[in-house]
C-alpha cells in the first residue's frame, strides 16, 4: 500500500502502450521523478506535441507498439538527458 509503479509513454489513441519507467515508488518519489520530465517537456516540446510523444521522441522511454514487447527496455533509458 502507498507504493506505485510509474508507467509513461502510452498513446491516447491506444496505438502505443505505456512503458514501466520506475517501480515501487512512494508519492513523493513519483513527484520527484515527474518534475524534471515536466520541465523538459515545457522547454523542449514541439507545437501540439503530447507529453507521451515528447518522451518517446526525446528517448526518455522507448515506444511499445507491439504487446509482446511490453517488458522490453523498461526503465528510464535516457534519464541524464532530462
N, C-alpha and C positions, 0 to 999 in steps of 0.2 A: 504493500500500500504506500502511496505517496511517491512512487518511482515510476518513471515513464521511459519509453523508447521514443526517440525523435526521428521521424521519417520526413524526408524532403525530396522535392523534385518531381512529384506527380503532376500530371497534366489535368487541367479542369475538365477537358473533354473525354478523359478516360484513355487516351492514346498512349499514355506513359504512366507506369507505376511509380509510387514513391519508393525511395531507397533509404535503408537504415543509415542514418548519419551518426547517431550516438545512442548508446544503450544505457539503461538503468540510471537515469538522471532524476534528481530532485528538481522541484520547481525553480529554485534559484540557479541551478546549473543549466536548465533549459533557457532561461532568460540570458544567462551569460554566453551561451552558445549562439543564440539568435541575434543578440545585439550587434556584433561585428558583421554578421551576414546582412542584416537590415541596413547598416551603414554603408556597406559595399554596394548593395542594391540601389540605395538612394543616390549614390555617387556615380555608379557605373552602368546603370540600366539604359537600354535603348528606348526610343519612343514607343510607348504602348507595350513594352516588354513586361510580361508577368514575372513574378518572383521566381517561380519554379523554372521558367525558361532561362532566366538570368543565371540561376545556379548551375544549370546544365552547360550553358554557353561558356561560363567562367571556369568550368572544370571543378567546381566545388563538390558536386556529386555527379555520378555517372548516370546516364539515361538508362532506363529499363523499359524497353518496348516489347519485350517478349517474356511472358510469365516464367518460363524455366530459368531465366537469368536473374530472378528476383534476389537471390542471395549472393550473386557475384558482385565483386567490387563494392562492398559495403563500407561505411565509414567515410570520414572526410578525406577526399583524395587530393585536395589542394588547399588545405586549411591555411597554409602560410600565405596564400595568395590574397587572403582577405585582410 
